[in-house]
Amino acid sequence: MLRGWFSWSALLVGMYAAFLLAGLTAAALLVTRRATQHTRIAFGPALIAGALLVLLGQ
């Protein structure tokens, strides 16, 4: 992972951001009824977005 090369804090903040973004996305899909509790949601885009947020923020 590229974030781990920068620092441990970048790695941890990036993972936290990914989980936060994925949770917000899932909540938005559930509220708008575009997804159910059994719908699979990809986690890869959230990981990429979390990494970009951390790396661009440094």
PDB file of N, H, CA, C and O in Angstrom:
ATOM      1  N   MET A   1       0.833  -1.179   0.000  1.00  0.00           N
ATOM      2  CA  MET A   1       0.000   0.000   0.000  1.00  0.00           C
ATOM      3  C   MET A   1       0.880   1.245   0.000  1.00  0.00           C
ATOM      4  O   MET A   1       1.859   1.332   0.742  1.00  0.00           O
ATOM      5  N   LEU A   2       0.532   2.159  -0.804  1.00  0.00           N
ATOM      6  H   LEU A   2      -0.262   2.089  -1.406  1.00  0.00           H
ATOM      7  CA  LEU A   2       1.304   3.391  -0.928  1.00  0.00           C
ATOM      8  C   LEU A   2       1.221   4.247   0.327  1.00  0.00           C
ATOM      9  O   LEU A   2       2.186   4.930   0.671  1.00  0.00           O
ATOM     10  N   ARG A   3       0.099   4.222   1.005  1.00  0.00           N
ATOM     11  H   ARG A   3      -0.684   3.667   0.725  1.00  0.00           H
ATOM     12  CA  ARG A   3      -0.046   5.050   2.209  1.00  0.00           C
ATOM     13  C   ARG A   3       0.904   4.614   3.304  1.00  0.00           C
ATOM     14  O   ARG A   3       1.405   5.451   4.054  1.00  0.00           O
ATOM     15  N   GLY A   4       1.161   3.324   3.411  1.00  0.00           N
ATOM     16  H   GLY A   4       0.754   2.643   2.802  1.00  0.00           H
ATOM     17  CA  GLY A   4       2.071   2.822   4.431  1.00  0.00           C
ATOM     18  C   GLY A   4       3.496   3.285   4.219  1.00  0.00           C
ATOM     19  O   GLY A   4       4.274   3.350   5.172  1.00  0.00           O
ATOM     20  N   TRP A   5       3.848   3.603   3.000  1.00  0.00           N
ATOM     21  H   TRP A   5       3.216   3.550   2.227  1.00  0.00           H
ATOM     22  CA  TRP A   5       5.186   4.093   2.706  1.00  0.00           C
ATOM     23  C   TRP A   5       5.379   5.502   3.268  1.00  0.00           C
ATOM     24  O   TRP A   5       6.488   5.869   3.656  1.00  0.00           O
ATOM     25  N   PHE A   6       4.310   6.287   3.313  1.00  0.00           N
ATOM     26  H   PHE A   6       3.409   5.989   2.998  1.00  0.00           H
ATOM     27  CA  PHE A   6       4.394   7.644   3.861  1.00  0.00           C
ATOM     28  C   PHE A   6       4.509   7.618   5.379  1.00  0.00           C
ATOM     29  O   PHE A   6       5.443   8.190   5.940  1.00  0.00           O
ATOM     30  N   SER A   7       3.575   6.964   6.040  1.00  0.00           N
ATOM     31  H   SER A   7       2.817   6.499   5.583  1.00  0.00           H
ATOM     32  CA  SER A   7       3.622   6.854   7.500  1.00  0.00           C
ATOM     33  C   SER A   7       2.507   5.929   7.965  1.00  0.00           C
ATOM     34  O   SER A   7       1.572   5.622   7.226  1.00  0.00           O
ATOM     35  N   TRP A   8       2.640   5.493   9.223  1.00  0.00           N
ATOM     36  H   TRP A   8       3.400   5.743   9.823  1.00  0.00           H
ATOM     37  CA  TRP A   8       1.593   4.664   9.806  1.00  0.00           C
ATOM     38  C   TRP A   8       0.300   5.453   9.970  1.00  0.00           C
ATOM     39  O   TRP A   8      -0.792   4.911   9.799  1.00  0.00           O
ATOM     40  N   SER A   9       0.427   6.723  10.299  1.00  0.00           N
ATOM     41  H   SER A   9       1.314   7.163  10.438  1.00  0.00           H
ATOM     42  CA  SER A   9      -0.785   7.520  10.486  1.00  0.00           C
ATOM     43  C   SER A   9      -1.533   7.700   9.161  1.00  0.00           C
ATOM     44  O   SER A   9      -2.764   7.711   9.141  1.00  0.00           O
ATOM     45  N   ALA A  10      -0.799   7.840   8.065  1.00  0.00           N
ATOM     46  H   ALA A  10       0.200   7.831   8.082  1.00  0.00           H
ATOM     47  CA  ALA A  10      -1.455   7.951   6.758  1.00  0.00           C
ATOM     48  C   ALA A  10      -2.201   6.664   6.419  1.00  0.00           C
ATOM     49  O   ALA A  10      -3.291   6.699   5.849  1.00  0.00           O
ATOM     50  N   LEU A  11      -1.610   5.541   6.771  1.00  0.00           N
ATOM     51  H   LEU A  11      -0.724   5.512   7.234  1.00  0.00           H
ATOM     52  CA  LEU A  11      -2.268   4.259   6.529  1.00  0.00           C
ATOM     53  C   LEU A  11      -3.553   4.140   7.341  1.00  0.00           C
ATOM     54  O   LEU A  11      -4.596   3.756   6.812  1.00  0.00           O
ATOM     55  N   LEU A  12      -3.474   4.466   8.615  1.00  0.00           N
ATOM     56  H   LEU A  12      -2.627   4.778   9.046  1.00  0.00           H
ATOM     57  CA  LEU A  12      -4.639   4.335   9.486  1.00  0.00           C
ATOM     58  C   LEU A  12      -5.743   5.329   9.135  1.00  0.00           C
ATOM     59  O   LEU A  12      -6.921   4.973   9.127  1.00  0.00           O
ATOM     60  N   VAL A  13      -5.366   6.564   8.849  1.00  0.00           N
ATOM     61  H   VAL A  13      -4.409   6.853   8.856  1.00  0.00           H
ATOM     62  CA  VAL A  13      -6.372   7.568   8.484  1.00  0.00           C
ATOM     63  C   VAL A  13      -7.015   7.213   7.141  1.00  0.00           C
ATOM     64  O   VAL A  13      -8.213   7.422   6.953  1.00  0.00           O
ATOM     65  N   GLY A  14      -6.229   6.683   6.215  1.00  0.00           N
ATOM     66  H   GLY A  14      -5.256   6.513   6.367  1.00  0.00           H
ATOM     67  CA  GLY A  14      -6.772   6.273   4.923  1.00  0.00           C
ATOM     68  C   GLY A  14      -7.760   5.132   5.050  1.00  0.00           C
ATOM     69  O   GLY A  14      -8.785   5.116   4.368  1.00  0.00           O
ATOM     70  N   MET A  15      -7.460   4.171   5.921  1.00  0.00           N
ATOM     71  H   MET A  15      -6.627   4.184   6.474  1.00  0.00           H
ATOM     72  CA  MET A  15      -8.395   3.075   6.132  1.00  0.00           C
ATOM     73  C   MET A  15      -9.668   3.564   6.823  1.00  0.00           C
ATOM     74  O   MET A  15     -10.770   3.140   6.476  1.00  0.00           O
ATOM     75  N   TYR A  16      -9.515   4.451   7.794  1.00  0.00           N
ATOM     76  H   TYR A  16      -8.619   4.796   8.077  1.00  0.00           H
ATOM     77  CA  TYR A  16     -10.681   5.021   8.470  1.00  0.00           C
ATOM     78  C   TYR A  16     -11.548   5.788   7.468  1.00  0.00           C
ATOM     79  O   TYR A  16     -12.774   5.672   7.484  1.00  0.00           O
ATOM     80  N   ALA A  17     -10.912   6.562   6.608  1.00  0.00           N
ATOM     81  H   ALA A  17      -9.917   6.656   6.595  1.00  0.00           H
ATOM     82  CA  ALA A  17     -11.660   7.321   5.599  1.00  0.00           C
ATOM     83  C   ALA A  17     -12.382   6.387   4.640  1.00  0.00           C
ATOM     84  O   ALA A  17     -13.505   6.673   4.226  1.00  0.00           O
ATOM     85  N   ALA A  18     -11.750   5.276   4.282  1.00  0.00           N
ATOM     86  H   ALA A  18     -10.838   5.043   4.618  1.00  0.00           H
ATOM     87  CA  ALA A  18     -12.385   4.321   3.372  1.00  0.00           C
ATOM     88  C   ALA A  18     -13.635   3.712   4.006  1.00  0.00           C
ATOM     89  O   ALA A  18     -14.677   3.608   3.358  1.00  0.00           O
ATOM     90  N   PHE A  19     -13.528   3.311   5.275  1.00  0.00           N
ATOM     91  H   PHE A  19     -12.682   3.396   5.801  1.00  0.00           H
ATOM     92  CA  PHE A  19     -14.696   2.748   5.951  1.00  0.00           C
ATOM     93  C   PHE A  19     -15.793   3.795   6.112  1.00  0.00           C
ATOM     94  O   PHE A  19     -16.975   3.480   5.976  1.00  0.00           O
ATOM     95  N   LEU A  20     -15.414   5.023   6.397  1.00  0.00           N
ATOM     96  H   LEU A  20     -14.453   5.279   6.507  1.00  0.00           H
ATOM     97  CA  LEU A  20     -16.386   6.099   6.543  1.00  0.00           C
ATOM     98  C   LEU A  20     -17.096   6.369   5.215  1.00  0.00           C
ATOM     99  O   LEU A  20     -18.319   6.500   5.181  1.00  0.00           O
ATOM    100  N   LEU A  21     -16.336   6.453   4.130  1.00  0.00           N
ATOM    101  H   LEU A  21     -15.342   6.346   4.159  1.00  0.00           H
ATOM    102  CA  LEU A  21     -16.933   6.691   2.814  1.00  0.00           C
ATOM    103  C   LEU A  21     -17.840   5.543   2.385  1.00  0.00           C
ATOM    104  O   LEU A  21     -18.918   5.772   1.835  1.00  0.00           O
ATOM    105  N   ALA A  22     -17.411   4.321   2.630  1.00  0.00           N
ATOM    106  H   ALA A  22     -16.536   4.135   3.076  1.00  0.00           H
ATOM    107  CA  ALA A  22     -18.236   3.166   2.262  1.00  0.00           C
ATOM    108  C   ALA A  22     -19.518   3.136   3.090  1.00  0.00           C
ATOM    109  O   ALA A  22     -20.585   2.808   2.571  1.00  0.00           O
ATOM    110  N   GLY A  23     -19.418   3.473   4.357  1.00  0.00           N
ATOM    111  H   GLY A  23     -18.551   3.739   4.778  1.00  0.00           H
ATOM    112  CA  GLY A  23     -20.609   3.511   5.205  1.00  0.00           C
ATOM    113  C   GLY A  23     -21.592   4.577   4.780  1.00  0.00           C
ATOM    114  O   GLY A  23     -22.801   4.350   4.756  1.00  0.00           O
ATOM    115  N   LEU A  24     -21.063   5.751   4.443  1.00  0.00           N
ATOM    116  H   LEU A  24     -20.081   5.936   4.463  1.00  0.00           H
ATOM    117  CA  LEU A  24     -21.935   6.832   3.970  1.00  0.00           C
ATOM    118  C   LEU A  24     -22.602   6.470   2.652  1.00  0.00           C
ATOM    119  O   LEU A  24     -23.776   6.774   2.442  1.00  0.00           O
ATOM    120  N   THR A  25     -21.861   5.827   1.771  1.00  0.00           N
ATOM    121  H   THR A  25     -20.907   5.580   1.942  1.00  0.00           H
ATOM    122  CA  THR A  25     -22.421   5.394   0.488  1.00  0.00           C
ATOM    123  C   THR A  25     -23.524   4.367   0.706  1.00  0.00           C
ATOM    124  O   THR A  25     -24.592   4.457   0.100  1.00  0.00           O
ATOM    125  N   ALA A  26     -23.268   3.396   1.567  1.00  0.00           N
ATOM    126  H   ALA A  26     -22.401   3.323   2.060  1.00  0.00           H
ATOM    127  CA  ALA A  26     -24.272   2.368   1.846  1.00  0.00           C
ATOM    128  C   ALA A  26     -25.515   2.983   2.488  1.00  0.00           C
ATOM    129  O   ALA A  26     -26.639   2.620   2.142  1.00  0.00           O
ATOM    130  N   ALA A  27     -25.315   3.904   3.413  1.00  0.00           N
ATOM    131  H   ALA A  27     -24.402   4.200   3.694  1.00  0.00           H
ATOM    132  CA  ALA A  27     -26.453   4.551   4.057  1.00  0.00           C
ATOM    133  C   ALA A  27     -27.280   5.346   3.051  1.00  0.00           C
ATOM    134  O   ALA A  27     -28.510   5.313   3.086  1.00  0.00           O
ATOM    135  N   ALA A  28     -26.608   6.050   2.168  1.00  0.00           N
ATOM    136  H   ALA A  28     -25.609   6.077   2.140  1.00  0.00           H
ATOM    137  CA  ALA A  28     -27.324   6.825   1.152  1.00  0.00           C
ATOM    138  C   ALA A  28     -28.112   5.909   0.220  1.00  0.00           C
ATOM    139  O   ALA A  28     -29.239   6.231  -0.156  1.00  0.00           O
ATOM    140  N   LEU A  29     -27.536   4.779  -0.154  1.00  0.00           N
ATOM    141  H   LEU A  29     -26.620   4.516   0.151  1.00  0.00           H
ATOM    142  CA  LEU A  29     -28.247   3.841  -1.022  1.00  0.00           C
ATOM    143  C   LEU A  29     -29.438   3.214  -0.310  1.00  0.00           C
ATOM    144  O   LEU A  29     -30.481   2.983  -0.922  1.00  0.00           O
ATOM    145  N   LEU A  30     -29.284   2.943   0.968  1.00  0.00           N
ATOM    146  H   LEU A  30     -28.436   3.131   1.464  1.00  0.00           H
ATOM    147  CA  LEU A  30     -30.408   2.371   1.721  1.00  0.00           C
ATOM    148  C   LEU A  30     -31.529   3.381   1.921  1.00  0.00           C
ATOM    149  O   LEU A  30     -32.703   3.027   1.815  1.00  0.00           O
ATOM    150  N   VAL A  31     -31.189   4.620   2.205  1.00  0.00           N
ATOM    151  H   VAL A  31     -30.235   4.908   2.291  1.00  0.00           H
ATOM    152  CA  VAL A  31     -32.206   5.651   2.428  1.00  0.00           C
ATOM    153  C   VAL A  31     -32.977   5.935   1.151  1.00  0.00           C
ATOM    154  O   VAL A  31     -34.192   6.126   1.197  1.00  0.00           O
ATOM    155  N   THR A  32     -32.303   5.966   0.019  1.00  0.00           N
ATOM    156  H   THR A  32     -31.316   5.810  -0.019  1.00  0.00           H
ATOM    157  CA  THR A  32     -32.978   6.233  -1.254  1.00  0.00           C
ATOM    158  C   THR A  32     -33.613   4.983  -1.855  1.00  0.00           C
ATOM    159  O   THR A  32     -34.178   5.035  -2.948  1.00  0.00           O
ATOM    160  N   ARG A  33     -33.520   3.855  -1.139  1.00  0.00           N
ATOM    161  H   ARG A  33     -33.061   3.813  -0.251  1.00  0.00           H
ATOM    162  CA  ARG A  33     -34.103   2.577  -1.555  1.00  0.00           C
ATOM    163  C   ARG A  33     -33.549   2.067  -2.883  1.00  0.00           C
ATOM    164  O   ARG A  33     -34.246   1.365  -3.616  1.00  0.00           O
ATOM    165  N   ARG A  34     -32.325   2.409  -3.190  1.00  0.00           N
ATOM    166  H   ARG A  34     -31.759   2.979  -2.594  1.00  0.00           H
ATOM    167  CA  ARG A  34     -31.665   1.857  -4.372  1.00  0.00           C
ATOM    168  C   ARG A  34     -30.951   0.555  -4.045  1.00  0.00           C
ATOM    169  O   ARG A  34     -30.485  -0.146  -4.943  1.00  0.00           O
ATOM    170  N   ALA A  35     -30.866   0.233  -2.766  1.00  0.00           N
ATOM    171  H   ALA A  35     -31.244   0.802  -2.037  1.00  0.00           H
ATOM    172  CA  ALA A  35     -30.230  -0.999  -2.318  1.00  0.00           C
ATOM    173  C   ALA A  35     -31.003  -1.546  -1.129  1.00  0.00           C
ATOM    174  O   ALA A  35     -31.707  -0.814  -0.434  1.00  0.00           O
ATOM    175  N   THR A  36     -30.858  -2.854  -0.910  1.00  0.00           N
ATOM    176  H   THR A  36     -30.287  -3.449  -1.475  1.00  0.00           H
ATOM    177  CA  THR A  36     -31.440  -3.489   0.265  1.00  0.00           C
ATOM    178  C   THR A  36     -30.309  -3.948   1.175  1.00  0.00           C
ATOM    179  O   THR A  36     -29.136  -3.711   0.884  1.00  0.00           O
ATOM    180  N   GLN A  37     -30.659  -4.603   2.271  1.00  0.00           N
ATOM    181  H   GLN A  37     -31.611  -4.796   2.507  1.00  0.00           H
ATOM    182  CA  GLN A  37     -29.639  -5.091   3.187  1.00  0.00           C
ATOM    183  C   GLN A  37     -28.815  -6.218   2.581  1.00  0.00           C
ATOM    184  O   GLN A  37     -27.728  -6.524   3.071  1.00  0.00           O
ATOM    185  N   HIS A  38     -29.318  -6.833   1.531  1.00  0.00           N
ATOM    186  H   HIS A  38     -30.201  -6.585   1.132  1.00  0.00           H
ATOM    187  CA  HIS A  38     -28.627  -7.960   0.907  1.00  0.00           C
ATOM    188  C   HIS A  38     -27.845  -7.565  -0.348  1.00  0.00           C
ATOM    189  O   HIS A  38     -27.235  -8.418  -0.992  1.00  0.00           O
ATOM    190  N   THR A  39     -27.862  -6.302  -0.688  1.00  0.00           N
ATOM    191  H   THR A  39     -28.358  -5.609  -0.165  1.00  0.00           H
ATOM    192  CA  THR A  39     -27.137  -5.822  -1.861  1.00  0.00           C
ATOM    193  C   THR A  39     -25.650  -5.755  -1.555  1.00  0.00           C
ATOM    194  O   THR A  39     -25.247  -5.277  -0.494  1.00  0.00           O
ATOM    195  N   ARG A  40     -24.842  -6.235  -2.482  1.00  0.00           N
ATOM    196  H   ARG A  40     -25.170  -6.623  -3.343  1.00  0.00           H
ATOM    197  CA  ARG A  40     -23.394  -6.165  -2.317  1.00  0.00           C
ATOM    198  C   ARG A  40     -22.897  -4.818  -2.826  1.00  0.00           C
ATOM    199  O   ARG A  40     -23.274  -4.369  -3.908  1.00  0.00           O
ATOM    200  N   ILE A  41     -22.045  -4.184  -2.028  1.00  0.00           N
ATOM    201  H   ILE A  41     -21.739  -4.549  -1.149  1.00  0.00           H
ATOM    202  CA  ILE A  41     -21.497  -2.885  -2.391  1.00  0.00           C
ATOM    203  C   ILE A  41     -19.986  -3.023  -2.469  1.00  0.00           C
ATOM    204  O   ILE A  41     -19.360  -3.520  -1.532  1.00  0.00           O
ATOM    205  N   ALA A  42     -19.400  -2.593  -3.561  1.00  0.00           N
ATOM    206  H   ALA A  42     -19.909  -2.189  -4.322  1.00  0.00           H
ATOM    207  CA  ALA A  42     -17.959  -2.714  -3.760  1.00  0.00           C
ATOM    208  C   ALA A  42     -17.200  -1.818  -2.781  1.00  0.00           C
ATOM    209  O   ALA A  42     -17.584  -0.669  -2.560  1.00  0.00           O
ATOM    210  N   PHE A  43     -16.120  -2.346  -2.194  1.00  0.00           N
ATOM    211  H   PHE A  43     -15.808  -3.279  -2.373  1.00  0.00           H
ATOM    212  CA  PHE A  43     -15.326  -1.605  -1.234  1.00  0.00           C
ATOM    213  C   PHE A  43     -14.090  -0.977  -1.890  1.00  0.00           C
ATOM    214  O   PHE A  43     -13.478  -0.075  -1.319  1.00  0.00           O
ATOM    215  N   GLY A  44     -13.725  -1.448  -3.079  1.00  0.00           N
ATOM    216  H   GLY A  44     -14.222  -2.181  -3.543  1.00  0.00           H
ATOM    217  CA  GLY A  44     -12.539  -0.952  -3.767  1.00  0.00           C
ATOM    218  C   GLY A  44     -12.561   0.540  -4.054  1.00  0.00           C
ATOM    219  O   GLY A  44     -11.572   1.221  -3.783  1.00  0.00           O
ATOM    220  N   PRO A  45     -13.651   1.073  -4.592  1.00  0.00           N
ATOM    221  CA  PRO A  45     -13.695   2.515  -4.835  1.00  0.00           C
ATOM    222  C   PRO A  45     -13.531   3.351  -3.565  1.00  0.00           C
ATOM    223  O   PRO A  45     -12.936   4.428  -3.604  1.00  0.00           O
ATOM    224  N   ALA A  46     -14.052   2.862  -2.448  1.00  0.00           N
ATOM    225  H   ALA A  46     -14.535   1.987  -2.416  1.00  0.00           H
ATOM    226  CA  ALA A  46     -13.887   3.583  -1.181  1.00  0.00           C
ATOM    227  C   ALA A  46     -12.427   3.552  -0.735  1.00  0.00           C
ATOM    228  O   ALA A  46     -11.930   4.540  -0.194  1.00  0.00           O
ATOM    229  N   LEU A  47     -11.739   2.441  -0.951  1.00  0.00           N
ATOM    230  H   LEU A  47     -12.143   1.639  -1.390  1.00  0.00           H
ATOM    231  CA  LEU A  47     -10.319   2.354  -0.604  1.00  0.00           C
ATOM    232  C   LEU A  47      -9.492   3.328  -1.440  1.00  0.00           C
ATOM    233  O   LEU A  47      -8.594   3.992  -0.923  1.00  0.00           O
ATOM    234  N   ILE A  48      -9.796   3.407  -2.719  1.00  0.00           N
ATOM    235  H   ILE A  48     -10.526   2.867  -3.139  1.00  0.00           H
ATOM    236  CA  ILE A  48      -9.064   4.328  -3.595  1.00  0.00           C
ATOM    237  C   ILE A  48      -9.343   5.776  -3.190  1.00  0.00           C
ATOM    238  O   ILE A  48      -8.426   6.596  -3.138  1.00  0.00           O
ATOM    239  N   ALA A  49     -10.600   6.086  -2.905  1.00  0.00           N
ATOM    240  H   ALA A  49     -11.345   5.420  -2.946  1.00  0.00           H
ATOM    241  CA  ALA A  49     -10.956   7.451  -2.507  1.00  0.00           C
ATOM    242  C   ALA A  49     -10.302   7.822  -1.173  1.00  0.00           C
ATOM    243  O   ALA A  49      -9.828   8.946  -1.009  1.00  0.00           O
ATOM    244  N   GLY A  50     -10.273   6.894  -0.229  1.00  0.00           N
ATOM    245  H   GLY A  50     -10.658   5.980  -0.362  1.00  0.00           H
ATOM    246  CA  GLY A  50      -9.617   7.155   1.046  1.00  0.00           C
ATOM    247  C   GLY A  50      -8.125   7.390   0.880  1.00  0.00           C
ATOM    248  O   GLY A  50      -7.552   8.264   1.529  1.00  0.00           O
ATOM    249  N   ALA A  51      -7.496   6.607   0.008  1.00  0.00           N
ATOM    250  H   ALA A  51      -7.961   5.897  -0.520  1.00  0.00           H
ATOM    251  CA  ALA A  51      -6.057   6.789  -0.253  1.00  0.00           C
ATOM    252  C   ALA A  51      -5.790   8.144  -0.901  1.00  0.00           C
ATOM    253  O   ALA A  51      -4.842   8.837  -0.533  1.00  0.00           O
ATOM    254  N   LEU A  52      -6.615   8.513  -1.854  1.00  0.00           N
ATOM    255  H   LEU A  52      -7.384   7.949  -2.154  1.00  0.00           H
ATOM    256  CA  LEU A  52      -6.425   9.804  -2.519  1.00  0.00           C
ATOM    257  C   LEU A  52      -6.638  10.973  -1.563  1.00  0.00           C
ATOM    258  O   LEU A  52      -5.902  11.958  -1.613  1.00  0.00           O
ATOM    259  N   LEU A  53      -7.629  10.869  -0.702  1.00  0.00           N
ATOM    260  H   LEU A  53      -8.227  10.068  -0.661  1.00  0.00           H
ATOM    261  CA  LEU A  53      -7.873  11.934   0.273  1.00  0.00           C
ATOM    262  C   LEU A  53      -6.669  12.131   1.191  1.00  0.00           C
ATOM    263  O   LEU A  53      -6.280  13.261   1.483  1.00  0.00           O
ATOM    264  N   VAL A  54      -6.090  11.031   1.639  1.00  0.00           N
ATOM    265  H   VAL A  54      -6.407  10.113   1.401  1.00  0.00           H
ATOM    266  CA  VAL A  54      -4.955  11.133   2.553  1.00  0.00           C
ATOM    267  C   VAL A  54      -3.714  11.637   1.828  1.00  0.00           C
ATOM    268  O   VAL A  54      -3.005  12.506   2.338  1.00  0.00           O
ATOM    269  N   LEU A  55      -3.449  11.102   0.651  1.00  0.00           N
ATOM    270  H   LEU A  55      -4.024  10.397   0.237  1.00  0.00           H
ATOM    271  CA  LEU A  55      -2.224  11.487  -0.065  1.00  0.00           C
ATOM    272  C   LEU A  55      -2.287  12.914  -0.596  1.00  0.00           C
ATOM    273  O   LEU A  55      -1.265  13.600  -0.634  1.00  0.00           O
ATOM    274  N   LEU A  56      -3.459  13.370  -1.003  1.00  0.00           N
ATOM    275  H   LEU A  56      -4.289  12.813  -0.972  1.00  0.00           H
ATOM    276  CA  LEU A  56      -3.581  14.748  -1.476  1.00  0.00           C
ATOM    277  C   LEU A  56      -3.615  15.737  -0.309  1.00  0.00           C
ATOM    278  O   LEU A  56      -3.316  16.919  -0.478  1.00  0.00           O
ATOM    279  N   GLY A  57      -3.980  15.244   0.867  1.00  0.00           N
ATOM    280  H   GLY A  57      -4.223  14.284   1.004  1.00  0.00           H
ATOM    281  CA  GLY A  57      -4.028  16.111   2.046  1.00  0.00           C
ATOM    282  C   GLY A  57      -2.672  16.358   2.688  1.00  0.00           C
ATOM    283  O   GLY A  57      -2.543  17.229   3.548  1.00  0.00           O
ATOM    284  N   GLN A  58      -1.663  15.602   2.280  1.00  0.00           N
ATOM    285  H   GLN A  58      -1.768  14.894   1.582  1.00  0.00           H
ATOM    286  CA  GLN A  58      -0.334  15.779   2.889  1.00  0.00           C
ATOM    287  C   GLN A  58       0.488  16.790   2.151  1.00  0.00           C
ATOM    288  O   GLN A  58       1.627  17.056   2.532  1.00  0.00           O
TER     289      GLN A  58
END
